[in-house]
């Protein structure tokens, strides 16, 4: 991704109004995410909007404040589809 690219807010029941949902990540990968305002949620969901039944890597949802994403030069779009 590069500056000016669009990032959807994404769908997740734990996403706060002022956040975007980045996706599901492992605790091992979490420190590598460069966002200062990142936070873990509790339950990872599939693209079908169902909690992951099998989660051997112990993935958890990650959220970032919209304001940080915008300040970094990305465009935030109000869309629940993170796969668009």
FENHUHU-V156211 format. One line per field, one symbol per residue. psi: psi as a letter, one per 30 degrees, with the letter a starting at -180 (. if undefined). A space follows every 10 residues. Layout:
# FENHUHU-V156211
psi = ???
This chain:
# FENHUHU-V156211
psi = klkflkklel kkffklegll jeakllfefe ffkfkegklk aekkllfghk kkekifghkl kklkkeeeee ffglkkkikf jfg.
